[in-house]
Amino acid sequence: MENVLRDSHLACVGKLLAGFTHELKNHLAIINESSGLMADMLEMGKGGEEETCRKFQKITSTIAERVVQANVLARHLNGFAHRMDVPDSVFDINELLDEELALILRFAKLKGVSISSRFQGGLPSVDSNPALLQFILFALIDSIISRLECAGEINVITLESGGNVQVRIEVAGATPEDGGRIFHKDLAELIRFAVKKINISFDGPVDKGRVRFTLNIPSAGGPGAPC
């Protein structure tokens, strides 16, 4: 199972990197097209001065927007990569989820699934293996996305509960009967193995008639935190 976990973790990293590069290429393509259009307009000298200025303002605004979005993606990818620097560390769960969701968003958009988040502020830091935790979250959310119909919704929530930091993944567009079929047997076993390995607890998929998954992660210095 250890080898399966390692291979699955690498596959997760590869998929996220592929999604990131596609998004970055899209931003760069639009920047390239916009700058090319400006060059063509300058060369041709068509249109009145006011109209040309208005078009240039729109193009430069598009370029600036895409540069910002590309930089945000690059920052999240950088953070994601550095999560693998040390096996165990103390970190902010909301920051980790920001990175994760930014990199997953492309896969949700392709399926027509929306992802929203509601993070509680002022949460205590958690003490765990950030890279494996990101793998667990990716495996959960990616599997949910692949099985949801278009217009399905995933809401990711963080909160403090009983000395733990909780990550709740609530699914709209799936019935309680669907909950048990979100993961195939091999993936469910792999997630259970990874959860046990980093000493967190996992509940789901159905809670009080809703499809919901909950990860309970010991806060840093709490009774369940690693020594």
VOBA-1610 file (N, C-alpha, C; in pm, whole numbers, padded with zeros to 5 digits, always signed):
BEGIN
Met+00084-00121+00000Met+00000+00000+00000Met+00087+00126+00000Glu+00203+00117+00064Glu+00294+00233+00066Glu+00336+00273-00075Asn+00366+00174-00159Asn+00405+00202-00298Asn+00289+00259-00377Val+00171+00207-00353Val+00051+00258-00422Val+00028+00403-00384Leu+00044+00434-00255Leu+00026+00573-00209Leu+00128+00665-00274Arg+00254+00621-00280Arg+00357+00705-00342Arg+00327+00729-00490Asp+00288+00623-00562Asp+00258+00637-00705Asp+00136+00726-00727Ser+00035+00711-00641Ser-00086+00793-00654Ser-00056+00939-00622His+00031+00960-00524His+00069+01096-00488His+00141+01163-00606Leu+00233+01091-00669Leu+00304+01145-00785Leu+00209+01173-00900Ala+00110+01084-00919Ala+00011+01106-01025Ala-00071+01230-00997Cys-00104+01253-00870Cys-00177+01375-00830Cys-00096+01499-00861Val+00033+01497-00826Val+00120+01611-00855Val+00128+01636-01005Gly+00141+01528-01082Gly+00148+01542-01228Gly+00023+01603-01286Lys-00093+01559-01238Lys-00220+01613-01289Lys-00235+01761-01255Leu-00198+01797-01133Leu-00207+01938-01094Leu-00112+02025-01176Leu+00009+01975-01200Leu+00106+02050-01281Leu+00056+02066-01425Ala-00003+01960-01478Ala-00057+01968-01615Ala-00168+02070-01623Gly-00257+02069-01522Gly-00365+02168-01520Gly-00313+02310-01508Phe-00210+02327-01425Phe-00150+02460-01407Phe-00090+02510-01538Thr-00015+02424-01607Thr+00051+02470-01730Thr-00051+02505-01837His-00163+02433-01842His-00269+02468-01938His-00323+02607-01909Glu-00351+02634-01780Glu-00403+02765-01743Glu-00302+02876-01772Leu-00176+02851-01740Leu-00072+02951-01765Leu-00059+02978-01915Lys-00065+02872-01995Lys-00057+02889-02141Lys-00174+02970-02194Asn-00292+02952-02136Asn-00408+03031-02177Asn-00386+03179-02150His-00337+03210-02030His-00311+03350-01996His-00205+03410-02090Leu-00098+03335-02112Leu+00010+03385-02198Leu-00038+03402-02343Ala-00125+03311-02390Ala-00177+03322-02526Ala-00260+03449-02543Ile-00340+03482-02443Ile-00422+03603-02450Ile-00334+03727-02443Ile-00231+03723-02359Ile-00136+03835-02352Ile-00068+03853-02488Asn-00026+03744-02548Asn+00040+03749-02679Asn-00053+03805-02787Glu-00178+03756-02789Glu-00275+03804-02888Glu-00304+03953-02869Ser-00316+03994-02744Ser-00347+04134-02715Ser-00234+04226-02758Ser-00111+04185-02726Ser+00003+04269-02765Ser+00018+04272-02917Gly-00012+04158-02983Gly-00006+04155-03129Gly-00110+04245-03191Leu-00229+04248-03133Leu-00336+04336-03182Leu-00296+04482-03169Met-00235+04517-03057Met-00190+04655-03039Met-00085+04692-03144Ala+00006+04601-03171Ala+00109+04628-03272Ala+00048+04648-03410Asp-00052+04564-03443Asp-00119+04577-03573Asp-00191+04710-03586Met-00257+04751-03479Met-00332+04877-03482Met-00237+04996-03498Leu-00124+04989-03429Leu-00026+05098-03441Leu+00031+05105-03582Glu+00054+04988-03642Glu+00112+04985-03776Glu+00013+05036-03880Met-00111+04994-03865Met-00212+05032-03964Met-00261+05175-03945Gly-00258+05221-03819Gly-00299+05358-03792Gly-00446+05384-03822Lys-00530+05281-03807Lys-00672+05297-03839Lys-00748+05347-03718Gly-00863+05412-03746Gly-00951+05460-03641Gly-00910+05598-03592Gly-01009+05666-03538Gly-00981+05798-03483Gly-00900+05787-03356Glu-00847+05898-03313Glu-00760+05898-03196Glu-00832+05851-03071Glu-00956+05899-03050Glu-01031+05861-02931Glu-01065+05712-02933Glu-01107+05664-03049Glu-01143+05523-03061Glu-01021+05434-03038Thr-00907+05475-03095Thr-00785+05397-03078Thr-00743+05393-02932Cys-00748+05507-02864Cys-00713+05512-02722Cys-00805+05422-02640Arg-00934+05424-02674Arg-01030+05340-02601Arg-00998+05191-02619Lys-00965+05153-02741Lys-00930+05013-02768Lys-00801+04974-02697Phe-00704+05066-02698Phe-00578+05037-02630Phe-00600+05018-02479Gln-00687+05102-02422Gln-00714+05091-02279Gln-00776+04956-02245Lys-00867+04909-02331Lys-00930+04780-02308Lys-00827+04667-02319Ile-00739+04677-02419Ile-00638+04573-02440Ile-00538+04570-02324Thr-00491+04687-02285Thr-00392+04692-02175Thr-00454+04644-02044Ser-00584+04671-02027Ser-00653+04623-01908Ser-00658+04469-01908Thr-00684+04411-02025Thr-00687+04265-02038Thr-00550+04206-02009Ile-00446+04269-02063Ile-00309+04221-02039Ile-00277+04224-01890Ala-00308+04336-01825Ala-00278+04349-01682Ala-00353+04245-01600Glu-00479+04219-01635Glu-00561+04122-01563Glu-00502+03982-01576Arg-00462+03947-01697Arg-00406+03813-01719Arg-00271+03795-01652Val-00192+03900-01648Val-00063+03893-01579Val-00086+03868-01430Val-00184+03937-01371Val-00215+03918-01229Val-00258+03774-01204Gln-00348+03721-01289Gln-00397+03584-01271Gln-00285+03482-01286Ala-00195+03505-01383Ala-00083+03413-01402Ala+00011+03416-01281Asn+00033+03536-01225Asn+00118+03548-01107Asn+00057+03478-00985Val-00075+03489-00971Val-00144+03421-00860Val-00128+03270-00873Leu-00147+03218-00995Leu-00129+03074-01017Leu+00014+03031-00985Ala+00110+03111-01029Ala+00251+03077-01004Ala+00280+03077-00853Arg+00221+03172-00780Arg+00242+03179-00634Arg+00184+03055-00566His+00064+03014-00609His+00003+02895-00550His+00083+02769-00583Leu+00133+02761-00705Leu+00213+02643-00743Leu+00342+02639-00663Asn+00403+02755-00640Asn+00525+02762-00561Asn+00500+02711-00419Gly+00388+02756-00361Gly+00353+02711-00227Gly+00326+02562-00223Phe+00256+02512-00325Phe+00226+02369-00335Phe+00355+02288-00339Ala+00452+02332-00419Ala+00578+02260-00432Ala+00654+02257-00299His+00654+02369-00226His+00730+02376-00101His+00666+02296+00012Arg+00539+02255-00005Arg+00477+02169+00097Arg+00551+02036+00109Met+00627+02000+00005Met+00697+01872+00006Met+00838+01883+00064Asp+00876+02001+00110Asp+01012+02020+00162Asp+01040+01935+00286Val+00942+01926+00376Val+00960+01848+00499Val+00836+01761+00519Pro+00854+01638+00572Pro+00740+01548+00587Pro+00632+01601+00681Asp+00675+01661+00791Asp+00580+01713+00890Asp+00615+01856+00924Ser+00512+01939+00935Ser+00536+02078+00968Ser+00409+02139+01026Val+00425+02259+01081Val+00312+02336+01133Val+00272+02436+01026Phe+00143+02441+00992Phe+00100+02528+00882Phe-00044+02574+00902Asp-00081+02672+00822Asp-00216+02729+00823Asp-00302+02651+00723Ile-00409+02589+00772Ile-00492+02506+00683Ile-00561+02589+00575Asn-00598+02714+00608Asn-00665+02798+00508Asn-00571+02831+00392Glu-00444+02856+00422Glu-00347+02883+00316Glu-00327+02760+00228Leu-00319+02643+00291Leu-00302+02520+00215Leu-00420+02497+00122Leu-00541+02522+00172Leu-00661+02502+00089Leu-00670+02605-00023Asp-00626+02728+00003Asp-00621+02829-00104Asp-00538+02779-00221Glu-00421+02725-00191Glu-00334+02669-00295Glu-00403+02555-00368Glu-00458+02464-00290Glu-00520+02343-00346Glu-00635+02378-00441Leu-00725+02463-00393Leu-00845+02494-00472Leu-00810+02574-00597Ala-00709+02661-00588Ala-00668+02737-00706Ala-00619+02645-00817Leu-00551+02537-00779Leu-00497+02443-00877Leu-00601+02342-00926Ile-00705+02319-00845Ile-00810+02224-00882Ile-00918+02290-00968Leu-00930+02421-00958Leu-01042+02493-01018Leu-01060+02463-01167Arg-00951+02447-01240Arg-00961+02420-01383Arg-01040+02292-01410Phe-01015+02187-01331Phe-01083+02058-01353Phe-01233+02071-01324Ala-01268+02152-01224Ala-01409+02174-01194Ala-01477+02251-01308Lys-01411+02353-01360Lys-01469+02433-01469Lys-01494+02347-01592Leu-01400+02258-01623Leu-01414+02172-01740Leu-01537+02082-01729Lys-01574+02047-01605Lys-01689+01959-01581Lys-01818+02038-01557Gly-01806+02172-01545Gly-01924+02252-01516Gly-01964+02247-01370Val-01869+02216-01283Val-01894+02207-01139Val-01838+02332-01072Ser-01913+02391-00982Ser-01865+02510-00912Ser-01807+02471-00776Ile-01701+02544-00737Ile-01638+02523-00607Ile-01642+02655-00530Ser-01692+02650-00409Ser-01692+02769-00323Ser-01624+02732-00192Ser-01585+02834-00116Ser-01517+02808+00010Ser-01567+02904+00117Arg-01563+02857+00241Arg-01597+02940+00357Arg-01500+02902+00467Phe-01396+02984+00482Phe-01290+02954+00577Phe-01306+03037+00703Gln-01301+02972+00817Gln-01307+03044+00944Gln-01174+03113+00969Gly-01179+03240+01005Gly-01058+03314+01035Gly-01006+03283+01174Gly-00877+03306+01195Gly-00818+03288+01327Gly-00806+03145+01374Leu-00806+03049+01280Leu-00791+02909+01319Leu-00650+02883+01372Pro-00636+02791+01468Pro-00500+02754+01511Pro-00428+02682+01398Ser-00296+02688+01399Ser-00218+02613+01302Ser-00235+02463+01327Val-00211+02384+01223Val-00218+02239+01239Val-00079+02179+01222Asp-00062+02061+01278Asp+00067+01991+01274Asp+00045+01858+01204Ser+00094+01848+01080Ser+00068+01726+01002Ser+00166+01720+00886Asn+00140+01629+00794Asn+00218+01618+00671Asn+00143+01694+00562Pro+00186+01815+00526Pro+00108+01898+00434Pro+00095+01838+00294Ala+00200+01773+00245Ala+00195+01716+00110Ala+00095+01602+00102Leu+00096+01514+00203Leu+00000+01403+00202Leu-00142+01452+00226Leu-00157+01556+00308Leu-00289+01612+00331Leu-00344+01671+00200Gln-00258+01739+00125Gln-00302+01792-00004Gln-00340+01679-00099Phe-00267+01569-00094Phe-00302+01455-00178Phe-00441+01401-00141Ile-00467+01386-00011Ile-00598+01336+00034Ile-00709+01427-00014Leu-00689+01558+00003Leu-00791+01655-00039Leu-00811+01650-00190Phe-00700+01641-00265Phe-00712+01634-00410Phe-00787+01508-00451Ala-00751+01394-00392Ala-00817+01268-00426Ala-00967+01274-00399Leu-01004+01333-00285Leu-01146+01350-00251Leu-01218+01438-00351Ile-01165+01559-00371Ile-01235+01657-00454Ile-01235+01617-00601Asp-01123+01566-00650Asp-01116+01525-00790Asp-01213+01411-00819Ser-01226+01318-00726Ser-01319+01207-00745Ser-01464+01257-00743Ile-01493+01352-00654Ile-01628+01409-00649Ile-01659+01481-00781Ile-01563+01562-00830Ile-01583+01635-00956Ile-01614+01539-01070Ser-01538+01430-01078Ser-01554+01338-01190Ser-01689+01268-01189Arg-01755+01262-01073Arg-01882+01192-01063Arg-02002+01283-01053Leu-01979+01413-01040Leu-02090+01508-01034Leu-02138+01543-01174Glu-02266+01569-01187Glu-02320+01618-01313Glu-02291+01767-01324Cys-02305+01819-01446Cys-02289+01963-01468Cys-02382+02039-01375Ala-02337+02151-01323Ala-02411+02236-01229Ala-02406+02182-01086Gly-02328+02078-01062Gly-02306+02033-00925Gly-02222+02136-00850Glu-02227+02130-00718Glu-02155+02228-00636Glu-02077+02159-00525Ile-01958+02211-00499Ile-01875+02163-00389Ile-01842+02283-00301Asn-01870+02271-00174Asn-01838+02379-00080Asn-01737+02328+00021Val-01625+02399+00033Val-01517+02360+00125Val-01518+02456+00244Ile-01530+02400+00363Ile-01548+02480+00485Ile-01440+02442+00586Thr-01386+02542+00655Thr-01296+02513+00768Thr-01355+02571+00895Leu-01330+02504+01006Leu-01375+02551+01136Leu-01298+02478+01245Glu-01309+02530+01367Glu-01245+02467+01483Glu-01349+02388+01559Ser-01315+02267+01600Ser-01411+02183+01671Ser-01338+02085+01763Gly-01361+02098+01892Gly-01307+02002+01989Gly-01157+01987+01987Gly-01083+02097+01971Gly-00937+02090+01970Gly-00879+02051+01835Asn-00965+02025+01739Asn-00921+01994+01604Asn-00959+02106+01507Val-00891+02109+01396Val-00934+02193+01284Val-01003+02100+01185Gln-01124+02135+01149Gln-01201+02053+01057Gln-01201+02112+00916Val-01192+02023+00819Val-01216+02059+00679Val-01338+01980+00635Arg-01444+02051+00601Arg-01566+01985+00555Arg-01584+02009+00405Ile-01617+01902+00336Ile-01643+01911+00192Ile-01788+01872+00171Glu-01874+01969+00143Glu-02016+01944+00125Glu-02049+01943-00024Val-02130+01846-00065Val-02158+01824-00206Val-02305+01847-00234Ala-02337+01940-00325Ala-02473+01961-00372Ala-02483+01905-00513Gly-02592+01837-00541Gly-02605+01774-00672Gly-02582+01626-00666Ala-02559+01574-00545Ala-02545+01429-00524Ala-02641+01389-00412Thr-02703+01275-00425Thr-02795+01226-00323Thr-02719+01140-00223Pro-02777+01119-00103Pro-02711+01030-00007Pro-02680+00892-00066Glu-02766+00846-00156Glu-02741+00715-00220Glu-02616+00721-00307Asp-02588+00839-00365Asp-02468+00854-00448Asp-02341+00855-00364Gly-02355+00897-00236Gly-02238+00920-00153Gly-02145+00801-00145Gly-02202+00682-00129Gly-02119+00564-00117Gly-02055+00522-00247Arg-02096+00583-00359Arg-02040+00544-00489Arg-01943+00648-00543Ile-01914+00751-00464Ile-01824+00856-00512Ile-01684+00801-00533Phe-01643+00708-00448Phe-01509+00652-00461Phe-01516+00504-00495His-01433+00462-00587His-01423+00318-00609His-01344+00257-00494Lys-01351+00126-00481Lys-01297+00057-00364Lys-01149+00085-00342Asp-01069+00081-00449Asp-00924+00100-00435Asp-00891+00239-00383Leu-00962+00342-00433Leu-00936+00478-00389Leu-00977+00495-00243Ala-01090+00437-00205Ala-01135+00446-00066Ala-01032+00384+00028Glu-00977+00270-00009Glu-00876+00205+00075Glu-00749+00289+00083Leu-00711+00350-00030Leu-00591+00433-00032Leu-00607+00556+00057Ile-00724+00618+00051Ile-00750+00736+00136Ile-00747+00697+00283Arg-00809+00584+00316Arg-00807+00538+00456Arg-00664+00514+00504Phe-00581+00457+00417Phe-00441+00431+00452Phe-00366+00562+00475Ala-00386+00660+00384Ala-00316+00789+00395Ala-00362+00865+00519Val-00492+00861+00547Val-00546+00928+00666Val-00485+00871+00793Lys-00477+00738+00801Lys-00418+00674+00918Lys-00270+00707+00931Lys-00202+00717+00818Lys-00058+00743+00818Lys-00024+00878+00878Ile-00110+00980+00857Ile-00079+01113+00910Ile-00163+01147+01033Asn-00227+01045+01092Asn-00292+01061+01222Asn-00403+01165+01223Ile-00489+01160+01121Ile-00610+01242+01122Ile-00729+01149+01110Ser-00849+01201+01137Ser-00968+01118+01124Ser-01052+01168+01007Phe-01133+01077+00955Phe-01209+01104+00834Phe-01350+01047+00849Asp-01450+01132+00827Asp-01590+01089+00834Asp-01658+01116+00701Gly-01750+01030+00665Gly-01826+01050+00541Gly-01851+00916+00478Pro-01922+00916+00364Pro-01960+01034+00285Pro-02094+01095+00320Val-02177+01027+00402Val-02310+01079+00429Val-02322+01120+00575Asp-02374+01240+00597Asp-02393+01290+00733Asp-02528+01360+00740Lys-02619+01303+00820Lys-02752+01363+00839Lys-02824+01387+00707Gly-02818+01288+00620Gly-02892+01297+00494Gly-02825+01377+00386Arg-02705+01430+00414Arg-02632+01508+00315Arg-02502+01436+00278Val-02455+01463+00158Val-02325+01408+00119Val-02219+01506+00168Arg-02147+01462+00271Arg-02047+01549+00331Arg-01930+01465+00383Phe-01810+01515+00359Phe-01688+01450+00407Phe-01622+01545+00506Thr-01570+01491+00614Thr-01506+01575+00716Thr-01370+01518+00754Leu-01269+01603+00747Leu-01135+01568+00795Leu-01112+01641+00927Asn-01071+01567+01029Asn-01038+01625+01158Asn-00887+01622+01176Ile-00826+01740+01183Ile-00680+01750+01186Ile-00639+01811+01321Pro-00552+01743+01396Pro-00512+01798+01526Pro-00443+01934+01511Ser-00481+02028+01596Ser-00415+02157+01594Ser-00276+02143+01655Ala-00187+02233+01620Ala-00048+02227+01669Ala-00049+02241+01820Gly+00018+02148+01888Gly+00023+02151+02032Gly-00097+02086+02100Gly-00198+02044+02018Gly-00314+01979+02075Gly-00285+01836+02115Pro-00380+01769+02183Pro-00354+01633+02232Pro-00333+01530+02123Gly-00388+01557+02001Gly-00372+01459+01894Gly-00257+01490+01800Ala-00185+01598+01827Ala-00077+01638+01738Ala+00043+01547+01755Pro+00122+01529+01645Pro+00242+01444+01656Pro+00342+01501+01754Cys+00414+01413+01823Cys+00517+01459+01918Cys+00641+01499+01845
//
